[in-house]
Amino acid sequence: MKQIAFNKPFLTGRELEYIRQAHENMHLSGDGPFTKRCQAWLERSIGCRKALLTHSCTGALEMAAILAVTEPGDEIIMPSFTFVSTANAFVLRGAVPVFVDVREDTLNLDESKIEAAITPRTKAIVVVHYAGIACEMDAIRSLARRHGLMLIEDAAQALGSGYRGRPLGSFGELATISFHETKNLISGEGGALLMNSDELIERAEIIREKGTNRSKFFRGDVDKYTWVDIGSSFLPSDILAAFLWAQLEAAETIGAARKALWNRYHEGFADAERAGLARRPVVPREASSNAHTYYLILPDAAKRRRFIETLRREEIYAVFHYVPLHSSPAGLKYGRACGSMAVTDTMSERLVRLPLWLGLEAQQDYVIERCRRALGR
Ligand SMILES: *Cc1c(COP(=O)(O)O)cnc(C)c1O
């Protein structure tokens, strides 16, 4: 019996070669040649106006919060079914996360429940494209426009996904990406802030460079640089960007391999879904998925616990997430829920994520067979 990990980072084999190049370039701080290459790649493949690499998606969300929040008490609408950083970034700026329930099918923000959460203090809507599957961007975008709200995409999981043929990350004024080890394309820790609004670009560059106009200085737009705004150090070293470049170059190959794994799971659990033992992910017709996550929804919390335990005994590691934010200690203190959170509550108790990584191919049928058996118990 072989241990099957939940996640295994995939290396393309060129990471060290590019790190060696960065070493030879002697540009070790941020914004070197590899950073520029990665940013240009993101701008090209997503079609956003500007991309800035950051040390994490959390960092990119913090930059988004500095750009979006104008005063303490500003309200930011977001799902509760998400990673903590989505909310934390805004709380750090004194804003209040207002949690709205998610849809049953995609577990994405329920667009029909957003309007009820809008108040005169609302500043922005943050959508999270869960599992790399798009939110209902048409409805949410027109809602944001109608109410004059900033639209921010937490696209941490969604690089390579689309909605009506357009890449995610190109819809919001701002979008954030993660290159954390658990995502599709990785640099260990890493992220990017994407911008689709010209007004925000100049300020974002300043915020990322410790509140200075250093980026302008390097472009020769000003003859000295100085402290002009609040900010912090959000940029990664060019050594890390070199690692990331090897991954971006292989994006298509990695994407295709993940898609094949995802599809095999999906076919493998069709019977279980028909038998009512588990529900499979739903990909709406408008959405194209990057196969970030494969998950199943079990009938109840007790069945999920037994399912995970059964697999663990066979050394197959399946995991769950998220613990809802609206009822967490910090969520209760800093945020509030708007309306019923019934879908968030039930889904977070029943969802289980299956191993999905390049190299699993040879054992995937075994994993599927064990999962089916555990579901049938
Ligand atoms: C992974 C993730 C983050 C955080 O990304 P880091 O790069 O680890 O900071 C934020 N939001 C969502 C939805 C994520 O999945």
The ligand as an SDF file (V2000), in Angstrom:
LIG
                    3D

 15 15  0  0  0  0  0  0  0  0999 V2000
   -4.8080   30.2970   -1.7370 C   0  0  0  0  0  0  0  0  0  0  0  0
   -5.8260   31.3650   -1.5710 C   0  0  0  0  0  0  0  0  0  0  0  0
   -5.5010   32.6200   -1.0350 C   0  0  0  0  0  0  0  0  0  0  0  0
   -4.1620   32.9330   -0.4370 C   0  0  0  0  0  0  0  0  0  0  0  0
   -3.0970   32.7800   -1.2940 O   0  0  0  0  0  0  0  0  0  0  0  0
   -1.5900   32.9620   -0.7380 P   0  0  0  0  0  0  0  0  0  0  0  0
   -0.8030   33.1020   -2.0090 O   0  0  0  0  0  0  0  0  0  0  0  0
   -1.2720   31.7220    0.0190 O   0  0  0  0  0  0  0  0  0  0  0  0
   -1.5430   34.1770    0.0930 O   0  0  0  0  0  0  0  0  0  0  0  0
   -6.4930   33.5970   -0.9960 C   0  0  0  0  0  0  0  0  0  0  0  0
   -7.7330   33.3640   -1.4430 N   0  0  0  0  0  0  0  0  0  0  0  0
   -8.0900   32.1550   -1.9390 C   0  0  0  0  0  0  0  0  0  0  0  0
   -9.4860   31.9550   -2.4310 C   0  0  0  0  0  0  0  0  0  0  0  0
   -7.1540   31.1180   -2.0030 C   0  0  0  0  0  0  0  0  0  0  0  0
   -7.5260   29.9200   -2.4760 O   0  0  0  0  0  0  0  0  0  0  0  0
  1  2  1  0
  2  3  1  0
  2 14  2  0
  3  4  1  0
  3 10  2  0
  4  5  1  0
  5  6  1  0
  6  7  2  0
  6  8  1  0
  6  9  1  0
 10 11  1  0
 11 12  2  0
 12 13  1  0
 12 14  1  0
 14 15  1  0
M  END
$$$$
